């Protein structure tokens, strides 16, 4: 970023509007990919190594996700993290 520049990227932490939208989108994508693979969200949680309560928080979009959690969920759904975040099933 150039010296003196004040622009910054939106925060994906906490309850900023960007964070809430991101979490909601990822939650919807998890549900969509799980359904397409005939897996329940709880089965996805088990495959990803997450507890049922943690997966419930993710499903309800009430918590931030770590990069590791995104990776674990993507792996459980056999998609890339990019696909999980974007919702696009087709690769690059």
C-alpha positions in Angstrom: 0.0 0.0 0.0 1.4 3.4 -0.9 2.7 5.6 2.0 0.0 7.8 3.4 -2.8 5.6 2.0 -5.7 5.1 4.3 -7.7 2.4 2.4 -7.8 -0.9 4.1 -9.4 -4.3 3.4 -12.7 -5.0 5.1 -12.4 -7.0 8.4 -13.7 -10.5 8.4 -13.5 -10.7 12.2 -16.2 -9.9 14.7 -19.6 -8.8 13.6 -18.8 -6.4 10.8 -21.3 -6.5 7.9 -18.6 -8.1 5.7 -17.9 -10.8 8.3 -21.5 -11.6 8.7 -22.0 -11.9 4.9 -18.9 -14.0 4.6 -19.9 -16.4 7.3 -23.5 -16.7 6.0 -22.2 -17.4 2.5 -19.8 -20.1 3.6 -22.5 -21.7 5.8 -24.9 -21.7 2.7 -22.1 -23.2 0.6 -21.4 -25.9 3.1 -25.1 -26.9 3.1 -25.2 -26.9 -0.7 -22.1 -28.9 -1.2 -23.1 -31.4 1.6 -26.5 -31.8 0.0 -25.0 -32.4 -3.4 -22.9 -35.2 -1.9 -25.7 -36.7 0.2 -24.0 -35.8 3.4 -25.6 -34.3 6.5 -23.9 -31.3 8.1 -23.1 -33.5 11.1 -21.4 -36.1 8.8 -19.4 -33.2 7.4 -18.4 -32.2 10.9 -17.3 -35.7 11.7 -15.3 -36.0 8.5 -13.7 -32.7 9.2 -12.9 -33.5 12.8 -15.1 -30.8 14.2 -17.5 -31.2 17.2 -21.2 -31.1 16.6 -21.4 -27.8 18.6 -18.7 -26.2 16.6 -20.3 -27.2 13.3 -23.6 -25.9 14.6 -22.0 -22.5 15.3 -20.6 -22.5 11.8 -23.9 -23.5 10.3 -25.6 -20.7 12.1 -22.9 -18.2 11.0 -22.5 -17.1 14.6 -18.7 -17.5 14.8 -15.6 -16.8 12.7 -13.9 -19.7 11.0 -10.2 -20.3 11.0 -8.3 -21.1 7.8 -7.7 -24.6 9.2 -11.4 -25.1 9.8 -12.2 -24.0 6.2 -9.5 -26.4 4.9 -10.9 -29.3 7.0 -14.4 -28.7 5.9 -13.4 -28.3 2.2 -11.5 -31.5 2.4 -14.5 -33.3 4.0 -16.6 -32.1 1.1 -14.0 -32.8 -1.5 -13.8 -29.2 -2.7 -11.1 -26.6 -2.6 -11.2 -23.8 0.0 -11.8 -21.4 -3.0 -14.8 -23.4 -4.1 -16.1 -23.5 -0.5 -15.8 -19.7 -0.1 -17.1 -18.8 -3.6 -19.7 -21.5 -4.0 -18.5 -22.4 -7.4 -18.2 -26.1 -8.2 -16.0 -25.7 -11.2 -12.3 -25.5 -10.8 -10.0 -22.7 -12.1 
